Every structure is written in C-alpha cells, then in structure tokens.
C-alpha cells in the first residue's frame, strides 16, 4: 500500500519534469512513422538548420523571461535588422561592417526596451510591444515594403546562412555555440544567478543588494543581440533583406519559452528547456509540412501543443513564472 | 459612564471561553468578553497578544477551536464572514479596502448593489442606493458628494466611507480595527466623535487601537489581552494608562537569553542626521561598535521606514548618512558594498527567493566571494552553505533543498546566514523574530549577540518590547514617524517604555 503511493507520486513527478520531453520524443516517433523522409539524416540536418534561428532568438528570450520579463519586439526587430543589414551590405559590400551595424541595431532595440521597461517602469508587454510596432514602421519606411536584393554578395555572407562545416550546416554550429554559452551563463555565472533571483523574487533581489534594473537591462540587450544574429543568418539564407520575414518568430518563440518553463519541473525557463522547446516547434513545422498539412493547421497544432504542455504542468502542480 | 448605566444596557454579544489553535499552538485561550448595546468596548494588547485573532473569530474569518459566541442571547456559529455579517456584526478594517477609481456610491454598495427591473432586465437602482447612502451619511453627520472618486478624498473621509459601507447594512455591532491609523490629529478627533455618536445610536462597538489615549477617551470598558489570554476588563472610571499598561506587560519569562557582549570601544559605525521622508520626521541617531540599538514602536510607527531609508529602498526628503565615518547615499547595492546588511521584515516577500534552494539564497548578496571572473565556484558555494547550515542549525535536507519547504524560523535563519557570509559593519534586523518559534528566536538573539561581540553595529527593530529589553543596549522609541524618547533597558522599566510607545505622555 505504502509502496504504491510512493510510486504514484514518482510517476506524476516524472510526468511533471519530463512530460514535455516525452512529448518531443512522441512527436519525433509519430513523424518518423507517418512519413518516409522525416527520419533521414538529410531532413534532420535540414530541421536543425531551420530551427537554428528560432533557437538563437529563444535563448535571448530565455534570459529576459528568466528575469521575469517579456519581449514582444523580437519579430519586428528581426525584420528591421535584416533589412538594415542588407542595405549596408548592398551599399558597402563590406560584410564585417554590415555585421557590426546589424548587431548595433539589435542592441539599440534592446537598449530602448530596457530603458522603457526596466528603468522607466512601463509594463514589459506594453513597452516592448510598442517598440516592436516602431521597428515595423521603420523597416517599412526604409524599404517601402520591398525586399533588398544583392548582386554579388561576399562569400562569407553566403556562408553564414548556407555554408557547411563538414556535413553540419554552419547555422547549426552557431546554434550549438549559443546553447553552450546560454547553459553556462545561466547556470554557472553571477549574471545567470542574479537573473534567476530577479525573476524569482524581484523585491527580495533588491533587498539583497542586487542591481535589479541593471541586470534586467542586460537581459534585453542579450535578447536584442540574439535577434541580430538570427536576423543575419536569415538574411543570408534568403539571400536578401526581407522586411516581412521574421514576423513568425514572435509566436514561435513565445511557444518555445512557454514550453521551456514547463520542462524539468523548475517552473522557470532554462537553456536546455528552450532547446527542446524549439525542437518541438520546429519538428511540428517540418513534419506537418511534410504531411502536406496546410499552414493554418500548423498554427492550430502549435497552439494545442502549447496549451497541453502548460496545462499538464499546471495540473501537476507546477507554478509557472510569467509576469506581465 | 457610571456603572449602573452600563448595567441597564442589554447585552448584544458575548463570548464563552473562546480559544483558537493554529498548528498545535494556542494563540487564544479562554476568552470571555461581553458587549452591550450603546457601549464602546476597547480591546488592547501588544502585537501578538491575540486581538486580531479574536476579532477574526467574531467576524467569521476564523472559526473558534473552543468556546462559543452568543449573539442576542442565542448561540451562533459563523462558518464564514457572510454568516457573521448576516447576524449583524460588521468590521471596519485597518486597511482601507476601497476602489480608488470608483465613486463614493459605487464603493458603499460594492458587492451589495441594489437592483430594479427595467423592461424585465435587472439594472442598478441608483436612486434607491443614493437615498440609502444619504441617510447613512446623515447619520454620520458628514456631507460628501456621492459621485466623487475615492482617490480624490483624504484618508479620514475614506475611513468614513468605509464606515458608511458598513452602516448601510444596519449592523448591531461594529468592530473598529485600528481605525485612526494614518490620521492626523484633527481627523482622529473627528473620527472618534463619529464613533461616540454611533454609540449613542445604541450600537455595540468593539474598538481596537494601539493608541491608549484615544482608548481612554472613548471607551466604556477596556479589556486587556496578553499572550492570548484575557487579563481582565476595566471600567473606564477605574482605568488609567498606567493600570492598563501594567496589565499588558509582565509576560511569562519566555526566554532565558542573556547578552554576553558588552558595549564596545565606542567607535562610531553608523550615524544618520536629520532623516525625513514622507513617513519620518527628523530622525537622528548613532550606532557604535558592538552596540545593539533597539528601535521600538507600535505597528506603523515608522520602524521599517527607517530601515528602508538607511538601505536605500525608499526615497528620502532629507538626511545625511555615515557609515564608518564616511558619508554615503543610500542605494541597495551600494549600501551592501558600504557594509550594510538588512534582514527585512517580510522574509518571504522581501528576504527570500522562495523557489531557489538554500545555498543560492545564502550566497545571493556576496556572490563575488565564490566567483572568479564572474563564474561561480559551485563547490565553494556548497561549502559555505553547509557551514551556515551547521552554524545556524538550519533544519533542512541540505544546501539543495528549495527554501520554500523550510519552516518560518529556518527560512529566517537562511536570510541571516546570507549576511553572515560577508563582512558587514551595520546589521539591520527588522522584526527578525516575527512569527518564528521560541527556539529559533533564541538562536537569532545569540547570533546578534555574537555579531555585537565581533564589533558590528546592530539596529534591531521590534514592536515586541520584551525582546528589546533583553537584547538592546539602548532603546529608541518611535511614534508617528518621530523619535519620542530614548531609554536604557537596564535603568528603565518596560512599563515606562511601553507608555512612551503607546502615547501616554502626550496630552
């Protein structure tokens, strides 16, 4: 009798901790069985390449959300970085200068978010949403809504999004580097510890002498930085600056980070959780396309997956950390 | 009020051996009080004496573990607040729970809106509500525009709206819980007059206040609580502040703790000059090496505000701050760098990140010590956490246990342990023993003693005088944001200090 109760407790604990991971495996198995080409090394490498941008942005977002914040500007700022990067590259043909400008734009967007939200005190949702709206306007203003094409882009530019190192696509390597850095920073450094403390209890962090505003600002800068890098990869992949590209990132990244908070029973977003979350969303994008499911059903599916993951976590007694 | 007069009045509410137990601890024991119509019956006592528990039982928030409530001669059972309200007992709470952007009328009828049928649909009956509200305001003798927003009214008018909200239901008994908090002198007077007026309208009134002067002014009888028990009821004509206070103090000796450290070299650690904020007025004091300065005062006297101002959590209107003879501008992270440690009043809200583990909470403030190039040395971190767990006798499964699963006393020790890992000069302890068990309390006293022995300056805020008497070298008494007096616990008695806290010396 006694034994039985302990074993049920363990089961719900396993489900709470690894439910989403089990879900990811399930999705993998289902697509492998229902399609011929899903579980091939060629497709899996492509899947990893597709997910790299989403994952990199999600890592930036993970920092923001670990500190209890939210960043609604990512989708539009990705497009903004992309077109400004493309315009500078088109006019100067200097990749490194363009890269610097792209990173600068991302950081400026992050800085504006940080000033509005962390220092002036606007609610995260409203402040970053408005910044995203301004970013949308600016990129349309700059491009009149037209894509920016290149005549002869430098080789290094093409390599960033389309190159391979051995069999591995270069964006995948970038993503893995980001994964390692994010895991390390969040778990092993003062920065990561303080970010989690602020997200866990902002007041107590302040009372412990932590520079709350400063650290919150850093999270928004990291988010801006990760958006820039993803946008550069995207520009290279599309071989053009696309003002409307990147808008889907917002919804997908939110889904990823919510999935992340449900994972490993910690109730807060983690680097590995965001990685698995991005894998789930990307597998859905990839597998459902392969099954010829219309794109609108893909959205419905993604919505349902997020709802079930969060519901499972809440039902199993996990407190999710989401503050707006 | 003459005795006979009171005897002629009908009893409306009475309790019979009321007791309340939380988790095996009896916080209220054998309480017998009775209230008559047309009487103001005051309940006084220190923080934690059981006043609020008693009120919460009468208003149906808690149900008694023992004893019964008799209302109008009948035994009643309140399962919730609604039950108590239905029988005619209403409470005017200490916190003003009105909605700022609703108008007076909407607030008075919040949750009890009057409706009428309009083409078969229920709509609000504004005329009826306005009529009722006007009647009540007339009873209170105040004129307020019913359509004024609450946020535009001052605190005393907001109180009056709170009272109106209670009065529209025609209660027989009104409980006032610290109704004069945050009121200026003239507003206080006005409110007391209103309460006396209600008494004349034959209501039974239970009045709870920290301010003994106003208690003396308006009560017919005064009941004193101490340590969860009823210490006796005094008729107004027999009551003096002295008499009431001596019933309030004189606790069972609850701790054998004795300070070992002696006042240190006299080297100054901390000084504040002319500190004023919106709550504090012209605060000056010093803390020397090895000294424990107690700051006494009832709830809301401004103790926490002093802690917050020194640490840099509240904005300051004026004031100079010196730590180790060096002037500094308070700001939390800078204050920590300058050597100030703060154990805040609310350990769960302000002290701990509840879903982090013990070690992470312990190392939160002085993380640099276990980090090289911003990378935390997890082994060293675990080591220091283990050391603190042993040193403070924290009951936990280990450094990796999530702190929310610890008991209150052990949680408090984690907060204290956090500061012990660093080398601060001034330690501020704001109500550090609030809500923790006796054993944990003594552990905290010993820690403070040890810190003083090491030459640190300690600021100990408490509304519980007995603990200040045993721990402090000097007790500064705060009332309404001002320092009113200073005592030496060796030469002055608890009674003298208590009278200063409760406002006995001012007329």
Contacts between the chains, C-beta under 8 A, distances in Angstrom:
chain1	res1	chain2	res2	distance
A	188	B	375	5.5
A	188	B	376	5.8
A	188	B	378	7.3
A	189	B	371	7.6
A	189	B	374	4.9
A	189	B	375	5.5
A	189	B	376	6.4
A	190	B	367	5.0
A	190	B	368	7.3
A	190	B	371	5.3
A	190	B	374	5.0
A	190	B	375	7.9
A	190	B	376	6.3
A	191	B	374	6.4
A	193	B	360	6.6
A	193	B	364	7.7
A	193	B	367	6.4
A	193	B	376	6.4
A	194	B	367	7.4
A	196	B	353	7.7
A	196	B	356	6.9
A	196	B	360	8.0
A	197	B	353	5.0
A	197	B	356	6.7
A	197	B	360	7.5
A	197	B	364	5.9
A	200	B	353	3.8
A	200	B	354	7.1
A	200	B	355	5.4
A	200	B	356	5.6
A	201	B	349	7.5
A	201	B	352	6.8
A	201	B	353	4.4
A	201	B	354	6.6
A	203	B	349	5.8
A	203	B	350	5.3
A	204	B	349	7.1
A	204	B	350	5.5
A	204	B	351	5.7
A	204	B	352	5.6
A	204	B	353	5.5
A	205	B	353	7.0
A	205	B	364	7.5
A	206	B	313	6.9
A	206	B	332	5.5
A	207	B	311	7.6
A	207	B	313	7.1
A	207	B	332	6.9
A	207	B	342	6.2
A	207	B	344	5.1
A	207	B	350	4.7
A	207	B	351	6.6
A	208	B	332	8.0
A	208	B	336	7.7
A	208	B	364	4.6
A	208	B	365	4.6
A	208	B	418	7.0
A	209	B	332	5.0
A	209	B	333	4.7
A	209	B	335	6.7
A	209	B	336	3.2
A	209	B	337	7.7
A	209	B	365	5.2
A	210	B	332	7.6
A	210	B	333	6.6
A	210	B	364	7.2
A	210	B	365	7.8
A	211	B	332	8.0
A	211	B	333	4.7
A	267	B	355	6.4
A	268	B	355	7.4
A	319	B	355	7.5
A	321	B	355	7.9
